[in-house]
Amino acid sequence: MELTAQEIEKLDAIRLLVSNNVEYFDNMVNEVADTYTADLNAVMDDIKLHVVDKADPPVSLVEEYFMKLSALLYYVGSQMESLGIRDDISEQMQKEVFNTEYLSQQELNRDKKPTAATLTALAENKSMYETLLNSMYSRAYKIVKFRVEAADRMCSTLSKVMSRRMQEMSYPEPTDQLGRKIQLNE
């Protein structure tokens, strides 16, 4: 199947429109998610820079980030619930607009006997912006939840690193029978 110049032009216009809408949607979702996780993002960036990307970070630094991250997870977890409420309320708003339109169209067109599909299409069209808003909050909630879960895993990893390092520090240096330090070949 070969497309005509007009068909290609139309597809390009639609693709551009989709791209612009996706960019707007992505920006909105990220703006909302970043509002709730700005401090968490900053600490995770610091951990990457000062712990993950370093060959042998000091235990005191690992401990410091473990403490910061643990405390921060408490607060971000609470904020995540606030975002969940926005998700729930926007979903209820969408349902209210949809149902109101569905029922009003049913009443207005009582003598024409519209199909359920027709009523649904009209109601979906009327509640389109509420649906998009709910989708934005839902996506932002999922992003925040992912970040909290990833930060929790990092917290667990930092704890394991600290434990391993503390164990290594408590091992006595190997010595021979006379008490002389043995050099290990590495």
DOMI-74136 format. One record per residue: residue in three letters; y, x, z of N, C-alpha, C in turn. Coordinates in steps of 0.001 Angstrom, whole numbers, padded with zeros to 6 digits, always signed. Atoms other than C-alpha are relative to their C-alpha. Example, Ala and Ser with C-alpha at 12.3 -4.5 7.8 and 13.67 -1.06 7.14 Angstrom:
// DOMI-74136
ALA-001190+000890+000000-004500+012300+007800+001200+000900+000000;SER-001190-000820-000060-001060+013670+007140+001090-000770+000730;
END
This chain:
// DOMI-74136
MET-001175+000845+000000+000000+000000+000000+001239+000891+000000;GLU-001223-000785+000097+003289+001467-001045+001180-000891+000391;LEU-001167+000750-000453+006492+000372+000674+001160+000166-000973;THR-001199-000061+000834+009613-000486-001257+001122+000665+000798;ALA-001155-000618-000659+012949+001152-000493+000596-000949+001031;GLN-000534+000987-000947+014112-002091+001176-000889-000097+001235;GLU+000928+000081-001130+010983-002241+003359+000122+001235+000885;ILE-000172-001234-000764+011414+001386+004394+001304-000045+000787;GLU-001300+000116-000667+015066+000744+005217-000087-000956+001195;LYS+000155+000984-001083+014154-002308+007285-000829+000582+001145;LEU+000820-000625-001030+011413-000414+009146+000782+001068+000764;ASP-000822-001023-000649+013797+002458+009841+001019-000628+000948;ALA-000969+000702-000849+016380+000021+011221-000677-000539+001259;ILE+000740+000528-001158+013777-001598+013477-000413+001143+000929;ARG+000403-001168-000795+012488+001807+014608+001176+000544+000793;LEU-001196-000468-000688+016042+002871+015479+000371-000947+001140;LEU-000298+000988-001032+016619-000352+017399-000963+000149+001182;VAL+000997-000199-001057+013381+000142+019340+000303+001273+000775;SER-000304-001277-000637+014291+003764+020033+001202-000119+000936;ASN-001201+000197-000836+017732+002759+021343-000315-000842+001228;ASN+000367+000858-001135+016270+000019+023519-000872+000752+000999;VAL+000856-000791-000883+013608+002353+024901+000840+001012+000774;GLU-000861-000975-000674+016236+004978+025685+000798-000679+001120;TYR-000753+000739-001016+018346+002400+027526-000916-000378+001170;PHE+000969+000425-001015+015299+001067+029378-000428+001198+000850;ASP+000407-001214-000719+014108+004591+030297+001107+000487+000929;ASN-001122-000450-000824+017563+005556+031551+000176-000881+001230;MET-000139+000927-001131+017771+002440+033725-001117+000205+001025;VAL+001150-000177-000895+014283+002921+035169+000126+001315+000766;ASN-000135-001294-000665+014869+006604+035891+001171+000029+000971;GLU-001148+000073-000910+018267+005882+037425-000390-000680+001305;VAL+000448+000714-001199+016705+003379+039822-000972+000867+000795;ALA+000996-000825-000699+013735+005640+040650+000658+001209+000659;ASP-000665-001182-000546+015964+008692+041142+000872-000332+001206;THR-000785+000433-001152+018165+006721+043536-000846+000032+001270;TYR+000885+000060-001158+015173+006322+045829-000676+001331+000309;THR+000755-001243-000223+013696+009810+045399+000827+001269-000204;ALA-000842-001179+000257+016675+012159+044940-000310+001131+000988;ASP+000288-001032-001002+016012+014025+048215-001413+000553-000172;LEU+001386-000419+000216+012276+014118+047534-000101+000915-001221;ASN-000009-000833+001212+012877+015485+044030+000548+001395+000309;ALA-000624-001290-000327+015117+018235+045448-000960+000881+000803;VAL+000940-000785-000814+012546+019323+048036-001198+000445-000842;MET+001124-000387+000865+009727+019280+045483+000414+001116-000965;ASP-000503-001078+000863+011876+021414+043139+000064+001323+000769;ASP-000069-001203-000838+012484+023869+046005-001397+000558+000280;ILE+001374-000440-000263+008768+023981+046826-000568+000701-001229;LYS+000491-000631+001235+007949+024739+043207+000598+001388-000158;LEU-000704-001263+000190+010557+027494+043084-000390+001047+001045;HIS+000159-000963-001082+009957+029116+046493-001423+000161+000514;VAL+001372-000086-000504+006271+028433+047173-001012+000076-001147;VAL+000994+000076+001066+004310+027450+044077+000138+001155-000979;ASP-000217-001045+000992+005883+029962+041702+000032+001410+000596;LYS+000004-001315-000664+005778+032823+044262-001445+000427+000241;ALA+001360-000523-000158+002735+035065+044528-000516-000162+001426;ASP+000470+000026-001385+002562+035188+048327+001145-000406+000929;PRO-001127+000419-000848+005213+033072+050095-000353+000142+001482;PRO+000267-000152-001437+005572+033697+053833-000424-001327+000632;VAL+000506+001186-000697+003800+031288+056182+001160-000817+000568;SER-001138+000716-000587+007117+030435+057824+000680-000901-001034;LEU-000610+000806+001060+008468+029174+054485-000888-001188-000350;VAL+000947+001091+000275+005335+027134+053771+000092-001039+001116;GLU-000114+000891-001164+005618+025685+057272+001297-000810-000055;GLU-001301+000687+000094+009302+024840+056771-000059-001135-001020;TYR+000086+001039+001025+008596+022950+053540-001001-001092+000376;PHE+000954+000998-000483+005599+021223+055098+000703-000991+000926;MET-000735+000857-000944+007852+019909+057883+001021-000877-000733;LYS-001011+000768+000750+010636+018869+055492-000659-001115-000803;LEU+000671+000972+000866+008253+017128+053139-000634-001113+000818;SER+000610+001017-000865+006409+015337+055948+001044-001002+000485;ALA-001060+000887-000480+009653+013950+057373+000564-000842-001137;LEU-000579+000698+001149+010991+013028+053957-000906-001130-000491;LEU+000937+001038+000437+007846+011077+053064+000131-001268+000842;TYR-000209+001141-000893+008488+008843+056065+001151-000873-000509;TYR-001185+000735+000436+011922+007865+054798-000150-000577-001411;VAL+000163+000471+001380+011068+007604+051107-001011-001145-000047;GLY+000972+001093-000075+008061+005440+051977+000662-001307+000397;SER-000746+001199-000405+010391+002993+053721+000884-000503-001129;GLN-000867+000382+001116+012796+003028+050790-000818-000606-001146;MET+000865+000522+001051+009897+002372+048447-000258-001497+000229;GLU+000189+001417-000305+009335-000935+050229+001233-000815-000392;SER-001234+000665+000433+012973-001838+049575-000022-000227-001505;LEU+000124+000145+001448+012373-001224+045885-001054-001047-000344;GLY+001028+001019+000201+009224-003334+046112+000552-001408+000166;ILE-000642+001306-000199+011352-006217+047400+000813-000371-001239;ARG-000755+000267+001237+013632-005901+044358-000942-000406-001133;ASP+001009+000342+000995+010546-005985+042153-000471-001445+000215;ASP+000477+001356-000309+009294-009132+043909+001060-001063-000305;ILE-001066+000988+000212+012655-010922+043798+000294-000161-001483;SER-000264+000118+001439+013253-010101+040135-001142-000742-000696;GLU+001135+000740+000570+009762-011412+039360+000146-001497+000279;GLN-000199+001410-000338+010521-014660+041174+001140-000611-000813;MET-001111+000477+000826+013832-014974+039306-000474-000283-001424;GLN+000534+000183+001349+012012-014544+036000-000845-001269-000071;LYS+000855+001195-000012+009462-017196+036941+000825-001273+000124;GLU-000854+001180-000177+012196-019581+038045+000682-000386-001309;VAL-000660+000284+001275+014117-019282+034760-001022-000508-001012;PHE+001051+000414+000930+010879-019547+032756-000432-001444+000277;ASN+000490+001341-000349+009636-022618+034632+001053-001082-000207;THR-001084+000963+000189+013011-024355+034604+000168-000331-001478;GLU-000148+000217+001440+013322-023874+030843-001203-000750-000569;TYR+001218+000656+000484+009724-024921+030223+000062-001500+000301;LEU-000050+001413-000396+010166-028143+032168+001152-000750-000657;SER-001127+000696+000628+013595-028928+030731-000269-000248-001480;GLN+000363+000213+001402+012328-028445+027167-001055-001088-000134;GLN+001027+001047+000008+009376-030625+027979+000666-001369+000145;GLU-000728+001256-000227+011750-033330+029227+000861-000359-001209;LEU-000878+000248+001145+014209-032939+026327-000768-000460-001245;ASN+000785+000282+001208+011482-033136+023699-001196-000901+000287;ARG+001104+000867-000413+009327-035747+025381-000530-000833-001165;ASP+000423+000861+001103+009266-037985+022292-000639+000787-001142;LYS+000564-000824+001084+008340-035055+019970-001350+000610+000374;LYS+001262-000560-000492+005352-033944+022098-000174+001469-000412;PRO+000130-001413+000370+005907-030160+021816-001299+000590+000563;THR+001224-000655-000463+002872-027938+022133+000326+000937+001158;ALA-000178-000946-001101+002348-025694+025127+000501+001340-000526;ALA-000440-001265+000602+002820-022703+022827+001496-000037-000313;THR-001425+000144+000308+006215-024017+021703+000826+000069+001275;LEU-000722-000008-001277+007327-024667+025270-000005+001394+000622;THR+000103-001358-000538+006094-021237+026338+000938+000944-000741;ALA-000878-000868+000799+007938-019523+023478+001462-000227+000364;LEU-001387+000302-000369+011181-021308+024359+000328+000527+001403;ALA-000220-000463-001378+010801-020496+028057+000023+001527+000068;GLU+000007-001465+000023+009950-016853+027343+001308+000538-000580;ASN-001262-000407+000607+013007-016565+025125+001155-000143+000997;LYS-001071+000261-000970+015241-018036+027831-000053+000992+001174;SER+000150-000886-001159+013822-015718+030533-000188+001474-000395;MET+000218-001351+000519+013782-012560+028392+000692+001073+000846;TYR-000731-001025-000749+016453-010673+030378-000532+000142+001421;GLU+000603-000063-001332+014924-011571+033729-001349+000731-000067;THR+001277-000695+000191+011567-010360+032382+000224+001504-000140;LEU-000320-001424+000158+013122-007055+031300+000438+000632+001319;LEU-000454-000521-001279+014840-006616+034650-001184+000193+000941;ASN+001182-000133-000837+011582-007273+036473-000858+001173-000450;SER+000780-001117+000531+009820-004810+034195+000624+001329+000411;MET-000682-001227-000421+012452-002168+035001-000292+000318+001463;TYR+000280-000229-001417+012019-002631+038750-001465+000336+000230;SER+001428-000267-000127+008255-002671+038378-000326+001436-000398;ARG+000225-001377+000456+008268+000594+036407+000611+001002+000982;ALA-000643-000899-000964+010716+002205+038837-000846+000097+001272;TYR+000864+000004-001187+008477+001171+041747-001224+000886-000231;LYS+001181-000812+000308+005471+002755+040030+000344+001491-000030;ILE-000430-001399+000027+007418+005986+039448+000198+000519+001421;VAL-000232-000414-001380+008537+006137+043086-001338+000136+000735;LYS+001318-000052-000646+005000+005374+044245-000752+001253-000440;PHE+000648-001213+000500+003629+008150+042022+000591+001240+000662;ARG-000654-001166-000589+006197+010623+043362-000369+000152+001474;VAL+000379-000045-001418+005392+009696+046964-001446+000475+000140;GLU+001403-000423-000057+001660+010094+046330-000135+001485-000347;ALA+000050-001414+000378+002215+013459+044598+000567+000871+001124;ALA-000587-000751-001114+004444+014633+047461-000965+000023+001186;ASP+000992+000045-001073+001772+013527+049935-001130+001006-000270;ARG+001026-000995+000351-000805+015615+048054+000541+001418+000191;MET-000611-001313-000205+001613+018565+048116+000050+000321+001487;CYS-000042-000182-001447+002023+018075+051855-001379+000431+000512;SER+001374-000341-000369-001750+018208+052241-000341+001423-000450;THR+000245-001348+000525-001907+021331+050075+000715+001042+000850;LEU-000752-000942-000840+000809+023044+052126-000697+000179+001345;SER+000722-000070-001265-001137+022215+055279-001231+000896-000131;LYS+001193-000828+000226-004284+023794+053826+000379+001466-000178;VAL-000459-001382+000189-002352+026884+052729+000360+000614+001346;MET-000371-000521-001323-000925+027272+056228-001244+000296+000830;SER+001232-000215-000774-004355+026875+057825-000744+001240-000467;ARG+000696-001171+000543-005924+029436+055503+000731+001280+000382;ARG-000781-001194-000324-003096+031903+056084-000113+000347+001486;MET+000118-000237-001448-003314+031474+059847-001376+000577+000327;GLN+001341-000547-000209-007058+032113+059718-000051+001462-000436;GLU-000010-001376+000494-006516+035232+057637+000723+000923+000967;MET-000776-000817-000933-003947+036486+060123-000760+000233+001301;SER+000720-000137-001262-006348+035961+063040-001259+000856-000129;TYR+001169-000865+000184-009221+037967+061494+000360+001418+000409;PRO-000283-001415-000318-009459+041451+063000-000235+000860-001243;GLU+000196-000920+001118-009173+044312+060563-001377+000637+000135;PRO+001342-000582-000087-012607+045692+059679+000058+001476+000443;THR+000068-001379-000498-013512+048908+061543-001448+000465-000025;ASP+001362-000542-000080-016481+051243+061640-000410+000075+001465;GLN+000515-000057-001372-018546+051997+064758+000894+000809+000927;LEU-000903-000815-000815-015957+054498+065924+001374-000642+000171;GLY-001269+000704-000137-013134+051979+065647+001025+000355-001050;ARG-000927-000378+001060-011579+053467+062522+000098-001140-001012;LYS-000249+001038+000985-010053+051067+060004-000735+000313-001293;ILE+000730-000172+001248-012203+050526+056930+000869-000510-001142;GLN-000750+000399+001188-010451+050436+053567-000912-000815-000903;LEU+000778+000831+000907-011718+047599+051414+000460+000233-001425;ASN-000341-000168+001421-011857+048148+047670+000312-001373-000582;GLU-000381+001292+000602-010036+045375+045879+000145+000144-001478;
END
